[in-house]
Amino acid sequence: MATRVSYPVEIKMKAIEMRLAGITKREIMEQLNIRNKSQIETWYAGIDQVSYIA
């Protein structure tokens, strides 16, 4: 069984910022050492983009 990884808030916010900037999930995973692309999708889906940008 795989161990769970808990990412710091700073990594999550950086991943969201990078995704909003148009960087691919694969590139974000490589740069921030994130194991699974679904993690990025979950964080990205969890924000309200309008309130985040404002």
C-alpha positions as CSV (number, residue, x, y, z in Angstrom):
1,M,0.0,0.0,0.0
2,A,1.3,3.4,-0.9
3,T,2.0,6.0,1.7
4,R,-0.1,9.2,1.7
5,V,1.6,12.5,0.9
6,S,0.6,15.7,2.6
7,Y,1.6,18.7,0.5
8,P,2.2,22.1,2.2
9,V,-0.2,24.9,1.4
10,E,2.6,26.8,-0.4
11,I,2.9,23.9,-2.9
12,K,-0.8,23.8,-3.4
13,M,-1.0,27.5,-4.1
14,K,2.0,27.5,-6.4
15,A,0.4,24.6,-8.4
16,I,-2.9,26.5,-8.7
17,E,-1.0,29.7,-9.8
18,M,1.0,27.7,-12.4
19,R,-2.2,26.1,-13.7
20,L,-3.9,29.4,-14.0
21,A,-0.9,30.6,-16.0
22,G,-1.5,27.8,-18.5
23,I,1.3,25.5,-17.4
24,T,0.5,21.8,-18.1
25,K,-0.2,19.4,-15.2
26,R,2.8,17.3,-16.3
27,E,5.2,20.3,-16.0
28,I,3.7,21.3,-12.6
29,M,4.2,17.7,-11.4
30,E,7.8,17.7,-12.5
31,Q,8.7,21.1,-11.1
32,L,7.0,20.7,-7.7
33,N,7.6,17.0,-7.3
34,I,3.9,16.1,-7.1
35,R,3.2,12.4,-7.6
36,N,-0.3,12.3,-9.1
37,K,-2.0,14.7,-11.6
38,S,-5.4,14.1,-9.9
39,Q,-4.0,15.9,-6.9
40,I,-3.6,19.1,-9.0
41,E,-7.0,18.6,-10.5
42,T,-8.5,18.3,-7.0
43,W,-6.8,21.5,-5.8
44,Y,-7.7,23.4,-8.9
45,A,-11.3,22.3,-8.8
46,G,-11.6,23.4,-5.2
47,I,-11.0,27.1,-5.8
48,D,-13.4,29.7,-7.0
49,Q,-11.3,31.2,-9.8
50,V,-13.1,34.6,-9.8
51,S,-12.6,35.2,-6.1
52,Y,-9.0,33.9,-6.3
53,I,-8.0,36.3,-9.0
54,A,-9.9,39.3,-7.4
